[in-house]
Amino acid sequence: VIFEEFKGTGNMELRLDRRIAERRVYPAIDVNASSTRHEELLFERKQLNQVWKLRRVLNGLANDGDSGAAAGLELLIDRLKTFNDNDEFLAEVAKGPSMGS
């Protein structure tokens, strides 16, 4: 009951995925189900479009079968490690059709 009362007041939802955790990928975040209500307040318009593109890529990978979501998250984590900050990473996302390019 308490959760239901607070559920409507939160502005960010982080969902974890047991299937990803079973593959030993941490943090086992379900990227497609995790979001904030007001993403547009966190990013400039250009960055917001890049974030949406990233979500579409990850969603496409997640729909490729049982291990797709875990593979997408592993790719995201590996790629994030190669950049100094989010701006660099999002600029790279904007360049190509996928994170792997």
Secondary structure, 3 states (H helix, E strand, C coil): CHHHHHHCCCCEECCECHHHHHCCCCCCECCCCCEECCHHHCCCHHHHHHHHHHHHHHHHHHCCCCCHHHHHHHHHHHHHCCCCCHHHHHHHHHHCCCCCC
